[in-house]
Amino acid sequence: QVQLVESGGGSVQAGGSLKLSCAASGRTFSSYNMGWFRQAPGKEREFVAAINWRGSSTYYVDSVKGRFTISRDNAENAVYLQMDSLKPEDTALYYCAADSSSYGMLLRTSGNGYHYWGQGTQVTVSS
């Protein structure tokens, strides 16, 4: 079992940067693919980025490619989301999630494929 706690959210102006962190507890963290999702008010939850359990493969939604970077440190039981060149449309509650299966071969973009979720951290970008 994996417990997840996000941090690092805040309010920034457009063009600014934030780095989100997701601290995981549970001895099997390093065996799970991890993802970041976001949900804006009145909108459905959206996939943002994913990283495989080795940290060797990543995938991003088109709207954040070139601006966001997902990474992980298995020794620290943490996954990160570096967000640069932020835009007002990035405003949302950001969640990290752990895949429902260990050592997954594919990076999932649907929330249905993730079993463990954090409580979220708010990111607000003003114009």
Contacts in CASP RR format, 6 or more apart in sequence:
PFRMAT RR
TARGET T0000
AUTHOR 0000-0000-0000
METHOD contacts of the structure
MODEL  1
QVQLVESGGGSVQAGGSLKLSCAASGRTFSSYNMGWFRQAPGKEREFVAA
INWRGSSTYYVDSVKGRFTISRDNAENAVYLQMDSLKPEDTALYYCAADS
SSYGMLLRTSGNGYHYWGQGTQVTVSS
1 26 0 8 1.000
1 28 0 8 1.000
1 116 0 8 1.000
2 24 0 8 1.000
2 25 0 8 1.000
2 26 0 8 1.000
2 28 0 8 1.000
2 29 0 8 1.000
2 32 0 8 1.000
2 98 0 8 1.000
2 116 0 8 1.000
3 24 0 8 1.000
3 25 0 8 1.000
3 26 0 8 1.000
3 116 0 8 1.000
3 118 0 8 1.000
4 22 0 8 1.000
4 23 0 8 1.000
4 24 0 8 1.000
4 96 0 8 1.000
4 97 0 8 1.000
4 98 0 8 1.000
4 116 0 8 1.000
4 117 0 8 1.000
4 118 0 8 1.000
5 22 0 8 1.000
5 23 0 8 1.000
5 24 0 8 1.000
5 118 0 8 1.000
5 119 0 8 1.000
6 20 0 8 1.000
6 21 0 8 1.000
6 22 0 8 1.000
6 94 0 8 1.000
6 95 0 8 1.000
6 96 0 8 1.000
6 118 0 8 1.000
6 119 0 8 1.000
6 120 0 8 1.000
6 121 0 8 1.000
7 20 0 8 1.000
7 21 0 8 1.000
7 22 0 8 1.000
7 23 0 8 1.000
7 121 0 8 1.000
8 18 0 8 1.000
8 19 0 8 1.000
8 20 0 8 1.000
8 21 0 8 1.000
8 121 0 8 1.000
9 18 0 8 1.000
9 20 0 8 1.000
9 94 0 8 1.000
9 121 0 8 1.000
9 122 0 8 1.000
9 123 0 8 1.000
10 18 0 8 1.000
10 121 0 8 1.000
10 122 0 8 1.000
10 123 0 8 1.000
10 124 0 8 1.000
11 124 0 8 1.000
11 125 0 8 1.000
11 126 0 8 1.000
12 18 0 8 1.000
12 86 0 8 1.000
12 123 0 8 1.000
12 124 0 8 1.000
12 125 0 8 1.000
12 126 0 8 1.000
13 125 0 8 1.000
13 126 0 8 1.000
13 127 0 8 1.000
14 86 0 8 1.000
14 87 0 8 1.000
14 88 0 8 1.000
14 125 0 8 1.000
14 126 0 8 1.000
14 127 0 8 1.000
15 84 0 8 1.000
15 85 0 8 1.000
15 86 0 8 1.000
15 87 0 8 1.000
15 125 0 8 1.000
16 84 0 8 1.000
16 85 0 8 1.000
16 86 0 8 1.000
16 125 0 8 1.000
17 82 0 8 1.000
17 83 0 8 1.000
17 84 0 8 1.000
17 85 0 8 1.000
17 86 0 8 1.000
18 83 0 8 1.000
18 86 0 8 1.000
18 123 0 8 1.000
19 80 0 8 1.000
19 81 0 8 1.000
19 82 0 8 1.000
19 83 0 8 1.000
20 36 0 8 1.000
20 80 0 8 1.000
20 81 0 8 1.000
20 83 0 8 1.000
20 94 0 8 1.000
20 96 0 8 1.000
20 121 0 8 1.000
20 123 0 8 1.000
21 78 0 8 1.000
21 79 0 8 1.000
21 80 0 8 1.000
22 34 0 8 1.000
22 36 0 8 1.000
22 78 0 8 1.000
22 79 0 8 1.000
22 80 0 8 1.000
22 81 0 8 1.000
22 96 0 8 1.000
22 118 0 8 1.000
23 77 0 8 1.000
23 78 0 8 1.000
24 77 0 8 1.000
24 78 0 8 1.000
24 79 0 8 1.000
24 98 0 8 1.000
25 77 0 8 1.000
26 77 0 8 1.000
28 102 0 8 1.000
29 74 0 8 1.000
29 77 0 8 1.000
29 98 0 8 1.000
30 53 0 8 1.000
30 74 0 8 1.000
30 77 0 8 1.000
31 53 0 8 1.000
31 102 0 8 1.000
31 103 0 8 1.000
32 53 0 8 1.000
32 98 0 8 1.000
32 99 0 8 1.000
32 101 0 8 1.000
32 102 0 8 1.000
32 116 0 8 1.000
33 50 0 8 1.000
33 51 0 8 1.000
33 52 0 8 1.000
33 53 0 8 1.000
33 98 0 8 1.000
33 99 0 8 1.000
33 104 0 8 1.000
33 107 0 8 1.000
33 108 0 8 1.000
34 50 0 8 1.000
34 51 0 8 1.000
34 53 0 8 1.000
34 70 0 8 1.000
34 72 0 8 1.000
34 79 0 8 1.000
34 96 0 8 1.000
34 97 0 8 1.000
34 98 0 8 1.000
34 99 0 8 1.000
35 47 0 8 1.000
35 48 0 8 1.000
35 49 0 8 1.000
35 50 0 8 1.000
35 51 0 8 1.000
35 70 0 8 1.000
35 79 0 8 1.000
35 96 0 8 1.000
35 97 0 8 1.000
35 98 0 8 1.000
35 99 0 8 1.000
35 114 0 8 1.000
36 48 0 8 1.000
36 49 0 8 1.000
36 50 0 8 1.000
36 70 0 8 1.000
36 79 0 8 1.000
36 81 0 8 1.000
36 94 0 8 1.000
36 95 0 8 1.000
36 96 0 8 1.000
36 97 0 8 1.000
37 45 0 8 1.000
37 46 0 8 1.000
37 47 0 8 1.000
37 48 0 8 1.000
37 94 0 8 1.000
37 95 0 8 1.000
37 96 0 8 1.000
37 97 0 8 1.000
37 111 0 8 1.000
37 114 0 8 1.000
38 45 0 8 1.000
38 46 0 8 1.000
38 48 0 8 1.000
38 90 0 8 1.000
38 92 0 8 1.000
38 93 0 8 1.000
38 94 0 8 1.000
38 95 0 8 1.000
38 123 0 8 1.000
39 45 0 8 1.000
39 46 0 8 1.000
39 92 0 8 1.000
39 93 0 8 1.000
39 95 0 8 1.000
40 46 0 8 1.000
40 91 0 8 1.000
40 92 0 8 1.000
40 93 0 8 1.000
43 92 0 8 1.000
45 95 0 8 1.000
45 111 0 8 1.000
46 61 0 8 1.000
46 92 0 8 1.000
47 61 0 8 1.000
47 109 0 8 1.000
47 110 0 8 1.000
47 111 0 8 1.000
48 60 0 8 1.000
48 61 0 8 1.000
48 64 0 8 1.000
48 68 0 8 1.000
48 81 0 8 1.000
48 94 0 8 1.000
49 58 0 8 1.000
49 59 0 8 1.000
49 60 0 8 1.000
49 61 0 8 1.000
49 64 0 8 1.000
49 68 0 8 1.000
49 70 0 8 1.000
49 81 0 8 1.000
50 58 0 8 1.000
50 59 0 8 1.000
50 70 0 8 1.000
50 107 0 8 1.000
50 108 0 8 1.000
50 109 0 8 1.000
51 57 0 8 1.000
51 58 0 8 1.000
51 70 0 8 1.000
51 71 0 8 1.000
51 72 0 8 1.000
51 79 0 8 1.000
51 107 0 8 1.000
52 58 0 8 1.000
52 104 0 8 1.000
52 107 0 8 1.000
53 74 0 8 1.000
53 102 0 8 1.000
53 103 0 8 1.000
53 104 0 8 1.000
55 71 0 8 1.000
55 72 0 8 1.000
55 74 0 8 1.000
57 107 0 8 1.000
58 69 0 8 1.000
58 70 0 8 1.000
58 107 0 8 1.000
59 107 0 8 1.000
59 109 0 8 1.000
60 66 0 8 1.000
60 68 0 8 1.000
60 70 0 8 1.000
61 109 0 8 1.000
63 89 0 8 1.000
64 83 0 8 1.000
64 90 0 8 1.000
67 83 0 8 1.000
67 84 0 8 1.000
67 85 0 8 1.000
67 86 0 8 1.000
68 81 0 8 1.000
68 82 0 8 1.000
68 83 0 8 1.000
68 84 0 8 1.000
69 81 0 8 1.000
69 82 0 8 1.000
69 84 0 8 1.000
70 79 0 8 1.000
70 80 0 8 1.000
70 81 0 8 1.000
70 82 0 8 1.000
71 79 0 8 1.000
71 80 0 8 1.000
71 82 0 8 1.000
72 78 0 8 1.000
72 79 0 8 1.000
72 80 0 8 1.000
73 79 0 8 1.000
73 80 0 8 1.000
79 96 0 8 1.000
81 94 0 8 1.000
81 96 0 8 1.000
83 90 0 8 1.000
83 123 0 8 1.000
86 123 0 8 1.000
86 125 0 8 1.000
87 125 0 8 1.000
88 125 0 8 1.000
88 126 0 8 1.000
88 127 0 8 1.000
89 125 0 8 1.000
90 123 0 8 1.000
90 125 0 8 1.000
91 123 0 8 1.000
91 124 0 8 1.000
91 125 0 8 1.000
92 122 0 8 1.000
92 123 0 8 1.000
93 120 0 8 1.000
93 121 0 8 1.000
93 122 0 8 1.000
93 123 0 8 1.000
94 120 0 8 1.000
94 121 0 8 1.000
94 122 0 8 1.000
94 123 0 8 1.000
95 117 0 8 1.000
95 118 0 8 1.000
95 119 0 8 1.000
95 120 0 8 1.000
96 117 0 8 1.000
96 118 0 8 1.000
96 120 0 8 1.000
97 111 0 8 1.000
97 114 0 8 1.000
97 115 0 8 1.000
97 116 0 8 1.000
97 117 0 8 1.000
97 118 0 8 1.000
98 114 0 8 1.000
98 115 0 8 1.000
98 116 0 8 1.000
98 117 0 8 1.000
99 108 0 8 1.000
99 113 0 8 1.000
99 114 0 8 1.000
99 115 0 8 1.000
100 113 0 8 1.000
100 114 0 8 1.000
100 115 0 8 1.000
108 114 0 8 1.000
END
